[in-house]
Amino acid sequence: TYVFFSFWKHDRFSVRTPLELNTSDTTTACSGVTFTVVEPPPPPPPPAPQARTRPQPPGPPPVRAVPKVVPKLTRGGYVFPVYGPASFGPSFGAPRAHVSGGWHHGVDIFAPLGAPVLAVADGTLFQVGWNNIGGNRLWLRDRVGNEFYYAHLSAYSPLAVDGAQVRAGDVIAFVGTTGDAEGTPPHLHFEFHPLELLHLGYDGVVDPYPYLLAWQRLQDVSFVGGSPLLSSIAPVSNAPTPGAYLLSSSDISTATGLAPASLARALRVRISRAGAVTSGDVAASAPASP
């Protein structure tokens, strides 16, 4: 606080001088002296909060040399996507406000920063690069057509380029915290998009948790009829493999191309010439027109 005071001499000459005083001290009084307290200007208002911008790529994608690792594959040729100690839980479907649909499309696998990330199957890499949410990320398409998504990578291996053919167990990247994982413990975000659901776009995804559990235990997930949607985690089963399985059905009686009343003729029982009903005899009469 600044205080100005004025005093008068015998020759009526006035002097005005600023002094810095403790205004809380009220014990001092001076005769013939006038004090004027001037408050300092208020501080400027704080700046308006800025919208949080998503982390931007620091430059060219970081590339690290491939360490020598010997991962163990399942008998079917799959492998757990992180080499070394790792932990994960069933986080698929958990709320996520900042991603498409507002829910977690994969499972987070926590591991030390820089832990090797492996190709889970033989296949082709694509979309290798930066994404504001996934950070350094890539996709792997296996030879069946299933697609696997890897995100929050700290760096890539020299194998990680678009169109590269990789084998199961190849080191393709390293665990990190890039993208919206900045400030979280290092982890790999892993998703499984089966071939049958790719037409649904990013939401065409299944819970990878049971597959990760099986691969971590070096067990294969047996696909019934080739469909991962009808999978069984049991490594051994004495049941015969089904020759076919029903995905959907429809009533063809309402389909176009059938002659009028053809269904009724097919189900009509024939009456013998003697007028007796021939038991169990159902004939399918040929339609009058194609």
Secondary structure, DSSP 8 states (H G I E B T S, - for coil): -EEEEEEE-TT--EEEEEEE--TT------TT-EEEEE--------------------SS--B-----------TTS---SB-SS-EE---TT-B-TTSGGGB--SEEEE--TT-EEE-SSSEEEEEEEEETTTEEEEEEEETTS-EEEEEEEEEE-TT-STT-EE-TT-EEEEEB--GGGTTS--EEEEEEE-GGGGGGGGG--B--HHHHHHHHTT---EEGGG-GGGEE--S---S---S---S----GGGSTT--TTHHHHHH-EEE-TTS-EEEEEE-----S--
